[in-house]
Amino acid sequence: MDCKYLIIEQKPHRLDITLNHPPVNILTGAVMWELTAALDAAAGNETLRAVVIKGEGKAWSAGADVSEHLPGKFEEMLDVFCGLCEKIRTFPIPTIAAVDGLCLGGGCEVALMCDFVLASARAKFGQPEIKVGVFPPAACAHFASKIGWQNAMQVILTGEVFPAEEAVKLEMATRLFPIESFNAEVDAFASRLTSNSAAVLRAAKRAALVGISRAPEAASTEVDRMYRCELMETADAVEGLKAFLEKRPVEWKDK
C-alpha cells in the first residue's frame, strides 16, 4: 500500500510497520487510519507469523493529537483510536511493539495493546492524560487485565512517565534490551515466533483471547472445542506432532 505516515517492510514470515510522522510520531486521525489499513492488509496474509511495530526517530509515539480531543472533534478521534486499539489487541497473529524512545499517551496505549512490548534502555512510558483533565480510554479498559490493578492505577492516576527499567517492573514492557543491540534483540525475539506455524499461531491467539474474555468454565469449554474442531483440523498440528515423533525437522505449511 502507498503510505504517507508509515514505512512498511516485508521480511520472511514477518511484517515491520514503522511509524514515520516526525518529529515524535503523533497519532493524528490520518496516522491512525493509515495504521489501521496496514493492519487490515496484514491480517489477510496467511503466511505472516508476526507483526513488529516500530517508531522512526526519538519517539515510538508521543501520543494522540491533543487538538483532536476538543469538543466537536473528539468523537471521530475516539472512534478511530478505540478501533485501532481493539484491532491490535485482537489481531490474529502475534504483535510486537519495539519501543526505542518516548512512548506516551495514546502511543503507550497502542503499544500495550500488542502481545509483546520490547523496550530499549532509553525508552520511556506513561499515560499523562490525567494531567490535562482526561483519562486514557484503552488503558482504563485493558491495563488492569494486562499489567494488574495496582500497576494500572499507578500508571493511569499519577500521569507519571516511567523509564524502561521501571516499566518492566510495572509489566508495561515484556523485555528490556541495551540500546546498542536493540534491533538485533528484536529480530532474535521475533524469530522465536516466526519459527512456528502461522496457522497454529493464529489458533493459539484465538484461544488465548477466549481465555481472557470469558469466565473460566465457559473459556475451558470453548477452548476445548477449538482444540478438537479447529486446531486438529490444521495440517500443521499433525505435521508438528509427527515431526516430533519421527525425530525430523518440521516443515510448516501454514495451513
For each residue, the residues with C-beta under 8 A, 3 or more apart:
1: 8 37 38 41
2:
3: 6 7 8 34 38
4: 30 34
5: 19 20 21 30 31 34 35
6: 3 17 18 19 20 31 34 35 38
7: 3 16 17 18 20 56
8: 1 3 15 16 17 18 38
9: 15 16 18
10: 14 15 16
11: 14 15 16
12: 194
13: 47 48 49 50 194 198
14: 10 11 48 49 50 51 52 190 194
15: 8 9 10 11 42 45 48 50 51 52
16: 7 8 9 10 11 51 52 53 54
17: 6 7 8 35 38 39 42 51 52 53 54
18: 6 7 8 9 53 54 55 56
19: 5 6 25 31 35 53 54 55 56 60 61
20: 5 6 7 25 56
21: 5 25 26 27 28 31
22: 25 56 57
23: 57 58 59
24: 57 58 59 61 62 102
25: 19 20 21 22 31 55 56 57 59 60 61 62 107
26: 21 31 61 62 63 64 65
27: 21 31 32 61 63 64 65 81 106 107 110
28: 21 31 32 64 65 68
29: 32 33 65 68 76 77 80
30: 4 5 33 34
31: 5 6 19 21 25 26 27 28 34 35
32: 27 28 29 35 36 80 81 84
33: 29 30 36 37 80
34: 3 4 5 6 30 31 37 38
35: 5 6 17 19 31 32 38 39 84
36: 32 33 39 40 80 83 84 87
37: 1 33 34 40 41
38: 1 3 6 8 17 34 35 41 42
39: 17 35 36 42 43 51 84 87 88 91
40: 36 37 43 44 87
41: 1 37 38 44 45
42: 15 17 38 39 45 48 51
43: 39 40 91 92 93
44: 40 41
45: 15 41 42 48
46: 198 199 254 255
47: 13 198 254
48: 13 14 15 42 45 51 93 198
49: 13 14 93 94 193 194 196 197 198 201 254
50: 13 14 15 93 94 95 96 190 193 194 201
51: 14 15 16 17 39 42 48 91 93 94 95 96
52: 14 15 16 17 95 96 98 186 190
53: 16 17 18 19 95 96 97 98 110 111 114
54: 16 17 18 19 60 98 100
55: 18 19 25 59 60 61 99 100 101 103 107
56: 7 18 19 20 22 25
57: 22 23 24 25 101
58: 23 24 101 102
59: 23 24 25 55 62 101 102 103 104 107
60: 19 25 54 55 97 98 99 100 101 102 103 107 111 123
61: 19 24 25 26 27 55 102 103 104 105 106 107 108 110 111
62: 24 25 26 59 102 104 105 107
63: 26 27 66 104 105 106 107 108 128
64: 26 27 28 68 69 77 81 105 106 107
65: 26 27 28 29 68 69 77
66: 63 69 132
67: 70 73
68: 28 29 64 65 73 74 76 77
69: 64 65 66 73 74 77 134
70: 67 73 74
71: 74
72: 75
73: 67 68 69 70 76 77
74: 68 69 70 71 77 78
75: 72 78 79
76: 29 68 73 79 80
77: 29 64 65 68 69 73 74 80 81
78: 74 75 81 82 137
79: 75 76 82 83
80: 29 32 33 36 76 77 83 84
81: 27 32 64 77 78 84 85 106 137 138
82: 78 79 85 86 137 138
83: 36 79 80 86 87
84: 32 35 36 39 80 81 87 88 110
85: 81 82 88 89 109 110 113 138 142
86: 82 83 89 90 113
87: 36 39 40 83 84 90 91
88: 39 84 85 91 95 110 113 114
89: 85 86 113 142
90: 86 87 209
91: 39 43 51 87 88 95 205
92: 43 202 205 206
93: 43 48 49 50 51 198 201 202 205
94: 49 50 51 115 116 193 201 205
95: 50 51 52 53 88 91 113 114 115 116
96: 50 51 52 53 114 115 116 117 118 186 189 190 193
97: 53 60 103 110 111 112 114 116 117 118
98: 52 53 54 60 118 182 186
99: 55 60 103 111 117 118 119 120 123 125 164 173
100: 54 55 60 119 120 122 123 179 182
101: 55 57 58 59 60 120 122 123 124
102: 24 58 59 60 61 62 107 123 124
103: 55 59 60 61 97 99 107 108 111 123 124 125 126
104: 59 61 62 63 107 108 124 125 126 127 128 161
105: 61 62 63 64 108 109 126 127 128 129 136
106: 27 61 63 64 81 109 110 136 138
107: 25 27 55 59 60 61 62 63 64 102 103 104 110 111
108: 61 63 103 104 105 111 112 125 126 127 136 139 172
109: 85 105 106 112 113 127 136 137 138 139
110: 27 53 61 84 85 88 97 106 107 113 114 138
111: 53 60 61 97 99 103 107 108 114 117 125
112: 97 108 109 117 138 139 142 143 146 147 172
113: 85 86 88 89 95 109 110 138 142
114: 53 88 95 96 97 110 111 117
115: 94 95 96 205
116: 94 95 96 97 174 175 189
117: 96 97 99 111 112 114 172 173 174
118: 96 97 98 99 173 174 175 177 182 185 186 189
119: 99 100 123 125 164 167 168 173 174 175 176 177
120: 99 100 101 123 164 176 177 178 179 182
121: 164 165 176 177 178 179
122: 100 101 164 179
123: 60 99 100 101 102 103 119 120 163 164 167 173
124: 101 102 103 104 161 162 163 164 167
125: 99 103 104 108 111 119 155 161 162 164 167 172 173
126: 103 104 105 108 155 159 160 161 162
127: 104 105 108 109 130 136 139 155 156 159
128: 63 104 105 131 132 159 161
129: 105 132 134 135 136 159
130: 127 133 134 135 156 157 158 159
131: 128 159
132: 66 128 129
133: 130
134: 69 129 130
135: 129 130 139 140 156
136: 105 106 108 109 127 129 139 140 156
137: 78 81 82 109 140 141
138: 81 82 85 106 109 110 112 113 141 142
139: 108 109 112 127 135 136 142 143 152 155 156
140: 135 136 137 143 156
141: 137 138
142: 85 89 112 113 138 139 145 146
143: 112 139 140 146 147 151 152 155 156
144: 147 148 149 152
145: 142 212
146: 112 142 143 152 171
147: 112 143 144 151 152 155 170 171 172
148: 144 151 152 171
149: 144 152 153
150: 153 154
151: 143 147 148 154 155 170 171 172
152: 139 143 144 146 147 148 149 155 156
153: 149 150 156 157
154: 150 151 157 158 160 170
155: 125 126 127 139 143 147 151 152 158 160 162 170 172
156: 127 130 135 136 139 140 143 152 153
157: 130 153 154
158: 130 154 155
159: 126 127 128 129 130 131
160: 126 154 155
161: 104 124 125 126 128
162: 124 125 126 155 166 167 170 172
163: 123 124 166 167
164: 99 119 120 121 122 123 124 125 167 168 173 176
165: 121 168 169 176
166: 162 163 169 170
167: 119 123 124 125 162 163 164 170 172 173 176
168: 119 164 165 171 172 173 174 175 176
169: 165 166
170: 147 151 154 155 162 166 167
171: 146 147 148 151 168
172: 108 112 117 125 147 151 155 162 167 168
173: 99 117 118 119 123 125 164 167 168 176
174: 116 117 118 119 168
175: 116 118 119 168 185 189
176: 119 120 121 164 165 167 168 173
177: 118 119 120 121 181 182 185 186
178: 120 121 181 182 185
179: 100 120 121 122 182
180:
181: 177 178 184 185
182: 98 100 118 120 177 178 179 185 186
183: 186 187
184: 181 187 188
185: 118 175 177 178 181 182 188 189
186: 52 96 98 118 177 182 183 189 190
187: 183 184 190 191
188: 184 185 191 192
189: 96 116 118 175 185 186 192 193
190: 14 50 52 96 186 187 193 194
191: 187 188 194 195
192: 188 189 195
193: 49 50 94 96 189 190 196 201
194: 12 13 14 49 50 190 191
195: 191 192
196: 49 193 200 201 252
197: 49 200 201 234 236 239 240 252 253 254
198: 13 46 47 48 49 93 201 202 252 254
199: 46 202 203 234 235 236 237 252 253 254 255
200: 196 197 203 204 231 234 236 237 240
201: 49 50 93 94 193 196 197 198 204 205
202: 92 93 198 199 205 206
203: 199 200 206 207 226 230 231 234 237
204: 200 201 207 208
205: 91 92 93 94 115 201 202 208 209
206: 92 202 203 209 210 226 230
207: 203 204 210 211 223 226 227 231
208: 204 205 211 212
209: 90 205 206 212 213
210: 206 207 213 214 219 222 223 226
211: 207 208 214 219 223
212: 145 208 209
213: 209 210 219
214: 210 211 218 219 222
215: 218 219
216: 219 220
217: 220 221
218: 214 215 221 222
219: 210 211 213 214 215 216 222 223
220: 216 217 223 224
221: 217 218 224 225
222: 210 214 218 219 225 226
223: 207 210 211 219 220 226 227
224: 220 221 227 228
225: 221 222 228 229 230
226: 203 206 207 210 222 223 229 230 231
227: 207 223 224 230 231 232
228: 224 225 231 232
229: 225 226 232 233
230: 203 206 225 226 227 233 234
231: 200 203 207 226 227 228 234 237
232: 227 228 229 237 238
233: 229 230 237
234: 197 199 200 203 230 231 237 238 255
235: 199 238 239 253 255
236: 197 199 200 239 240 252 253 254 255
237: 199 200 203 231 232 233 234 240 241
238: 232 234 235 241 242
239: 197 235 236 242 243 250 251 252 253
240: 197 200 236 237 243 244 250 252
241: 237 238 244 245
242: 238 239 245 246
243: 239 240 246 248 249 250 251
244: 240 241 247 250
245: 241 242
246: 242 243
247: 244
248: 243
249: 243
250: 239 240 243 244
251: 239 243
252: 196 197 198 199 236 239 240
253: 197 199 235 236 239
254: 46 47 49 197 198 199 236
255: 46 199 234 235 236
